[in-house]
Amino acid sequence: MPPSIHFELRDGVAHVTLHYPKRFNAMSRAMWRQLRSCFESIQRNADVRCVLISGTGVHFCAGGDISEYTSFRFQEDSLRDFHDNEVWGALNAMLACDVPMVAQIAGNCMGAGVEIASCCDIRLSAESAQFGAPIAKLGFPMAPREAALVSQQVGMVTARQMLLEAAVFSAPEMLQRGDLPTLAQATVQRIGQLAPQAARLNKQTFRALNRPLVLMEHAQTAIENGADERLKNLLDTAYAYADSAEHREGITAFLEKRTPRF
């Protein structure tokens, strides 16, 4: 069965299942489009009382389907279309849904999984759950709207660790603990091994996102009114890294199963 979003309505509960077990339920482009359609349908269905979203098998969602990335990520226009229309189209459909949403999270909840979970009203996690967005290993930052969503839900400090350090957190403990000097040294070493361009772009995004998420949704109006030149610059240049050497190296190294050389 191809990667897909399964939908079933039982006793007023919409069961939405991310189905791509071969890749730990990573989100393909087709799945993002299906997810949008699914939640638009749920919003129109008066019989739905609650939504339960989960992944097939022992994982929630391992992120994006990296095997597709070389076909569109290295061109700015197609990269922008992917994030602004396919990904954000699905996430925004979830955010606009009036039906209460519960995320049932086990195993990997990475990148796209964190974004999907961030749209839910209640998140229930198994002890096996692992949370993160280690895309700096792939040489690219999180898209602005997605970063705004995640940072609002997990907190700015945790979001910074996920993106700048490629940190992964367990369900029982979202903040690492330990001997401070040892922890600090390990932290800077991890950051130093990741993509520097992605780190800088993430920092620029965080600076521009010290505002409610609603401003991201109405950014164009704010820009036209002259409200925030920095936000305009962020959105205009958000995908200019598409053809960069770091971006290509991160994704190529992952597909070739080797450590990236940034």
C-alpha positions in Angstrom: 0.0 0.0 0.0 1.4 3.4 -1.0 2.1 6.2 1.6 -1.2 7.6 2.6 -3.4 9.2 5.3 -6.0 6.8 6.5 -9.3 8.2 7.7 -12.1 6.3 9.5 -15.1 7.7 11.4 -16.2 5.5 14.3 -18.8 6.5 16.9 -18.1 10.2 16.3 -14.3 9.9 16.5 -12.3 10.6 13.3 -9.3 8.2 13.4 -6.6 9.8 11.2 -3.6 7.6 10.7 -0.2 8.5 9.1 0.6 5.4 7.1 4.1 4.9 5.7 5.5 2.2 7.9 8.5 1.6 5.6 9.8 5.0 6.6 8.4 5.3 10.1 5.4 7.2 8.7 7.5 10.0 7.2 5.4 12.5 5.4 5.5 12.3 1.6 4.2 15.2 -0.5 1.1 13.3 -1.4 0.5 12.7 2.3 0.7 16.4 3.1 -2.0 17.0 0.4 -4.1 14.2 1.7 -3.8 15.5 5.3 -5.1 18.9 4.2 -8.1 17.3 2.4 -8.8 15.1 5.4 -9.0 18.0 7.9 -11.0 20.2 5.5 -13.5 17.3 5.3 -13.6 16.8 9.1 -14.3 20.5 9.5 -17.4 20.2 7.3 -18.6 17.0 9.0 -21.0 17.8 11.8 -20.9 14.2 12.9 -17.3 14.3 14.0 -17.0 14.9 17.8 -13.2 14.4 18.2 -10.1 13.6 16.1 -7.5 11.0 17.1 -4.3 11.2 15.0 -1.6 8.5 15.2 0.9 6.7 13.1 0.9 3.1 11.8 2.9 0.7 14.0 5.3 1.9 16.7 6.1 5.4 15.3 4.1 8.6 15.0 6.0 10.4 12.2 9.8 10.4 11.5 9.7 13.7 9.6 9.6 14.3 5.9 10.2 11.7 3.2 13.8 12.6 2.3 13.8 10.2 -0.6 11.7 12.8 -2.5 13.8 15.9 -1.6 16.2 15.9 -4.5 13.3 16.3 -6.9 12.3 19.8 -5.6 14.3 21.1 -2.6 17.2 22.6 -4.7 15.0 25.1 -6.6 13.8 28.1 -4.6 10.3 28.3 -6.3 9.5 24.6 -5.9 10.8 24.7 -2.3 8.7 27.7 -1.4 5.6 26.0 -3.0 6.2 22.8 -1.0 6.4 24.6 2.4 4.0 27.5 1.8 1.3 25.5 0.0 1.6 21.7 0.7 3.0 21.7 4.2 1.4 24.8 5.6 -1.8 24.1 3.7 -2.1 20.9 5.7 -1.1 22.4 9.0 -3.3 25.4 8.6 -6.3 23.1 7.8 -5.6 21.4 11.1 -5.3 24.7 13.0 -8.6 25.9 11.4 -10.4 22.8 12.4 -13.0 23.4 15.2 -13.1 19.7 16.3 -10.9 18.8 19.3 -7.8 17.0 18.2 -5.8 14.4 20.2 -2.3 13.2 19.1 -1.4 9.6 20.1 2.4 9.7 20.0 4.8 6.8 20.1 8.3 6.3 18.8 9.7 8.9 16.5 8.1 12.3 16.4 10.5 14.3 14.4 10.3 17.4 12.2 7.0 17.1 10.4 5.7 14.9 13.3 6.4 17.7 15.8 4.6 20.1 13.5 1.6 17.9 13.2 1.5 17.2 16.9 1.8 21.0 17.5 -1.5 21.5 15.8 -3.3 19.2 18.2 -5.1 20.3 21.3 -3.9 17.4 23.5 -0.8 15.3 23.0 -0.5 11.9 24.7 2.9 10.2 24.6 4.2 6.7 25.2 7.5 6.3 27.0 9.0 5.3 23.7 8.3 8.8 22.2 11.2 10.8 21.0 10.8 14.5 19.9 13.1 16.6 17.8 13.7 18.4 14.5 17.3 17.5 13.6 17.1 19.0 10.1 20.4 20.9 10.7 22.0 17.6 9.9 20.4 17.9 6.5 21.6 21.4 5.9 18.4 23.4 6.1 16.3 25.4 8.5 12.7 25.1 9.5 10.3 27.2 7.4 9.1 30.4 9.2 5.5 29.5 9.7 6.4 26.0 10.9 9.0 27.4 13.3 6.4 29.9 14.7 4.0 27.0 15.3 6.5 24.7 16.9 8.1 27.4 19.1 4.7 28.5 20.4 3.8 24.9 21.4 7.1 23.5 22.7 8.5 26.8 23.9 11.2 28.9 22.4 14.0 27.4 24.4 13.2 23.9 23.4 12.6 24.9 19.8 16.0 26.5 19.7 17.6 23.3 21.1 15.8 21.2 18.5 16.9 23.3 15.6 20.3 24.7 16.6 21.6 21.7 18.5 19.6 19.0 16.7 18.6 17.9 20.2 16.1 15.0 20.6 14.0 14.8 23.8 12.3 11.9 25.5 8.6 12.1 26.5 9.2 12.0 30.3 11.9 14.7 30.1 11.9 17.5 27.5 14.9 19.3 29.0 18.2 17.6 29.4 19.8 17.4 32.8 23.3 16.5 33.9 26.7 17.9 35.0 26.6 21.5 33.6 30.2 21.8 32.2 30.0 18.4 30.6 26.6 19.2 29.2 27.7 22.6 27.9 30.8 21.1 26.2 28.7 18.3 24.6 26.2 20.9 23.4 28.7 23.2 21.7 30.4 20.2 20.0 27.0 19.0 18.6 26.3 22.5 17.3 29.7 22.8 15.8 29.2 19.6 13.7 26.0 20.8 12.1 25.3 23.1 9.2 26.3 26.7 10.0 24.1 28.3 7.3 21.0 26.5 8.7 21.9 27.7 12.2 22.1 31.3 11.0 18.8 31.1 9.1 17.1 29.5 12.1 18.4 32.4 14.3 17.1 35.0 11.9 13.7 33.2 11.9 13.6 33.2 15.7 14.4 36.9 15.9 11.5 37.7 13.5 9.1 35.4 15.3 8.9 37.2 18.6 5.3 37.8 17.8 2.0 35.8 17.9 1.6 33.2 15.2 -1.4 35.1 13.9 0.9 37.7 12.5 2.5 35.0 10.3 -0.9 34.3 8.9 -1.6 37.9 8.2 2.0 38.8 7.3 1.1 40.3 3.9 -1.4 42.7 5.4 1.2 43.8 8.0 3.8 44.2 5.3 1.6 46.3 3.1 0.8 48.5 6.1 4.6 49.0 6.7 4.4 47.2 10.1 7.5 45.1 9.9 10.3 45.3 7.3 12.2 42.5 9.1 9.2 40.1 8.7 9.0 41.0 5.0 12.6 40.3 4.5 12.3 36.9 6.3 9.4 35.8 4.1 10.9 37.1 0.9 14.2 35.2 1.4 13.0 32.2 3.4 13.9 29.7 0.6 16.9 31.4 -1.0 19.1 28.6 0.5 17.5 26.1 -1.9 20.6 25.7 -4.2 23.2 26.1 -1.5 26.1 23.7 -1.1 25.1 22.9 2.5 21.6 22.0 1.6 22.7 19.7 -1.2 25.4 18.1 1.0 23.1 17.5 3.9 20.4 15.7 1.8 22.9 13.9 -0.4 24.8 12.6 2.7 21.6 11.3 4.2 20.6 9.5 1.1 24.2 8.0 0.7 24.1 7.0 4.4 27.2 8.9 5.4 28.1 11.8 7.7 27.7 15.2 6.0 30.7 17.4 5.5 29.7 21.0 6.2 
